[in-house]
Amino acid sequence: MKKILSLVFALIAIGHVNANGIEPKSPVGMSVIKSGAVVKVFYQGEQTGKVKVTIYNERGQTVYMETLQNTGNFMRPYNFSFLPEGEYTIELIDDQGKRVKTIAHSHASRKRIAHLTRLNDGETKYMLAVPSNGRNAFTIRIFDEQNNLRYQESQITEGDFAKIYNLNNIEGDHTFEIVDQNGKTDRLTKFAK
């Protein structure tokens, strides 16, 4: 495993050449690679020490936490297969400070017909994207946290669809429901923070 980790960081170092053409002594930081339901976190520190890894869900709740002692580098796999779909934040704290990466988790066995992204933390603006290679007809419904229908529209597109929704007037959690012309349904929930 140390050979693989050294190889990954060597490749990162090759890609990080400064303006003078001089490579840094050692790439320091965190890298995240997602493969299906497994998320691999790679870490290289400036020195050996204590490293705290915390994973948060969209609501900011801790779903996993561990502290590694006397480590200078590591690769840790985290299995997300039992977690609900959504955005997760991986936070790594060492003596040099805090590093944060956000990943989108979905169950690979089910192909989504739409993707929903919060544009800025603390705001209630979302971009809904519905990819398509041809003609597509679908209905979009937006529900509040009590599952009351707050908005509905129908779309017919030739190709991909994307639209920004400002939900400042809807408090709490937001659920988008997209139903395509074949009756396939996606329900995407964004949690208020």
DATA-V906232 format. One record per residue. N is the residue number from 0. PHI is phi as a letter, one per 30 degrees, with the letter a starting at -180 (* if undefined). D_CENTER is the distance of its C-alpha to the mean C-alpha in Angstrom with 1 decimal. Layout:
# DATA-V906232
N|PHI|D_CENTER + N|PHI|D_CENTER
This chain:
# DATA-V906232
0|*|25.8 + 1|d|27.0 + 2|d|28.1 + 3|d|24.7 + 4|d|23.0 + 5|d|25.8 + 6|d|25.4 + 7|d|21.7 + 8|d|22.5 + 9|d|25.6 + 10|d|23.7 + 11|d|21.4 + 12|d|24.7 + 13|d|26.2 + 14|d|23.6 + 15|c|24.1 + 16|c|27.7 + 17|d|28.9 + 18|d|31.4 + 19|d|34.4 + 20|i|33.2 + 21|c|32.9 + 22|d|30.1 + 23|d|28.9 + 24|e|30.4 + 25|a|27.2 + 26|d|23.6 + 27|c|22.1 + 28|k|18.5 + 29|b|15.3 + 30|b|13.4 + 31|b|10.6 + 32|b|11.2 + 33|c|9.7 + 34|b|12.7 + 35|i|12.7 + 36|c|12.1 + 37|c|12.8 + 38|c|10.7 + 39|c|13.3 + 40|c|13.5 + 41|c|16.4 + 42|b|18.3 + 43|b|21.6 + 44|c|23.4 + 45|d|26.5 + 46|a|28.5 + 47|d|28.6 + 48|a|27.6 + 49|d|25.5 + 50|b|21.6 + 51|c|19.6 + 52|c|16.1 + 53|b|14.4 + 54|c|11.3 + 55|c|10.7 + 56|d|9.7 + 57|d|9.3 + 58|d|13.1 + 59|i|13.0 + 60|d|14.9 + 61|d|15.1 + 62|c|14.4 + 63|a|15.6 + 64|a|17.5 + 65|a|19.9 + 66|b|22.2 + 67|c|23.5 + 68|c|27.0 + 69|h|28.8 + 70|b|26.1 + 71|c|25.8 + 72|a|23.2 + 73|a|21.3 + 74|b|18.9 + 75|b|17.4 + 76|d|15.8 + 77|b|13.9 + 78|c|14.3 + 79|c|11.8 + 80|d|14.3 + 81|c|15.8 + 82|c|12.9 + 83|d|12.4 + 84|d|9.8 + 85|l|7.2 + 86|c|4.2 + 87|b|5.3 + 88|c|6.9 + 89|c|9.2 + 90|c|12.4 + 91|b|15.4 + 92|b|18.8 + 93|b|21.9 + 94|d|25.3 + 95|c|24.0 + 96|k|21.4 + 97|c|17.7 + 98|b|14.7 + 99|b|11.1 + 100|b|7.8 + 101|c|4.3 + 102|b|2.0 + 103|c|2.7 + 104|c|6.1 + 105|b|9.4 + 106|d|12.9 + 107|d|14.3 + 108|d|17.7 + 109|b|17.2 + 110|d|16.6 + 111|d|15.1 + 112|c|17.5 + 113|b|15.2 + 114|b|11.7 + 115|b|11.1 + 116|b|9.3 + 117|d|10.7 + 118|d|12.5 + 119|b|13.4 + 120|d|13.0 + 121|i|16.3 + 122|c|17.1 + 123|c|17.2 + 124|c|16.7 + 125|b|14.4 + 126|c|14.4 + 127|c|15.2 + 128|b|15.5 + 129|b|17.8 + 130|d|18.5 + 131|a|22.1 + 132|c|24.8 + 133|a|27.7 + 134|d|28.9 + 135|b|26.7 + 136|b|27.6 + 137|a|25.4 + 138|c|25.4 + 139|c|22.8 + 140|b|23.3 + 141|b|21.6 + 142|c|22.4 + 143|d|22.6 + 144|d|21.9 + 145|c|25.5 + 146|i|24.7 + 147|d|27.1 + 148|d|26.8 + 149|c|26.4 + 150|a|26.0 + 151|b|26.7 + 152|a|27.2 + 153|c|28.0 + 154|b|27.0 + 155|b|28.7 + 156|b|27.2 + 157|c|28.2 + 158|j|25.0 + 159|d|21.5 + 160|b|20.9 + 161|b|18.7 + 162|a|19.6 + 163|c|18.6 + 164|c|19.6 + 165|c|20.7 + 166|c|21.0 + 167|e|22.7 + 168|d|25.5 + 169|c|23.6 + 170|d|23.0 + 171|i|20.6 + 172|d|17.9 + 173|b|17.6 + 174|b|17.5 + 175|c|17.7 + 176|c|19.9 + 177|c|20.5 + 178|c|23.5 + 179|d|24.6 + 180|d|28.2 + 181|c|28.3 + 182|i|27.2 + 183|d|23.8 + 184|b|21.6 + 185|c|17.9 + 186|c|17.1 + 187|c|13.8 + 188|c|13.8 + 189|c|12.4 + 190|c|13.8 + 191|d|16.0 + 192|c|15.6
